[in-house]
Structures are given as structure tokens and as C-alpha cells.
Amino acid sequence: MRMMNEFEAQVLSDLSVLKTQMTGLTGDGNGGRLADLERRMDRHEQNWQRAKGFAAAMSVLLAVIEVAFDAWRRH
């Protein structure tokens, strides 16, 4: 059996580092950094939808108050 040359040893070392980095990125089945990022994006999207709903409700409320004020002023 022959010994590995320097290039082959470097390639195996780099592959080992890459495997470790990919495990950190994708996780070991329970989620890694990508799963964390996806959860953060889901929370952000949920908060954004809530803010848009609140803004829509406030605009309706202000429109109703304005109509009521105009009706009160005309009488």
C-alpha cells in the first residue's frame, strides 16, 4: 500500500473541514444555522403580517372616527 502524497493529504483535510462546516450549517437532523434562519424569517413574516393587520384596523378606526366627527359637526 502506498502512502498519501501531500496533495492528497491536503484534499482529505479540506474535505474534513468542509464536512464539519456543512454539519454546522445544516445541522445533524435537528436543524443547524439554516433552520434557525428559517425560524427567524417565519417569526419576522408573522410580525410583519400582524403589523399590516394593525395598520389596516387603525385606518378603518380613524375613518369611522372621521365620519362620525363630520356627521356630528353638520348637526
CORVENLIN-V42562 format. One record per pair of residues at least 12 apart in sequence whose C-alpha atoms are under 10 Angstrom apart, sorted by the first residue. I is the first residue (numbers start at 0). J is the second residue. If there is no record, write none. Layout:
# CORVENLIN-V42562
I:J / I:J
This chain:
# CORVENLIN-V42562
none
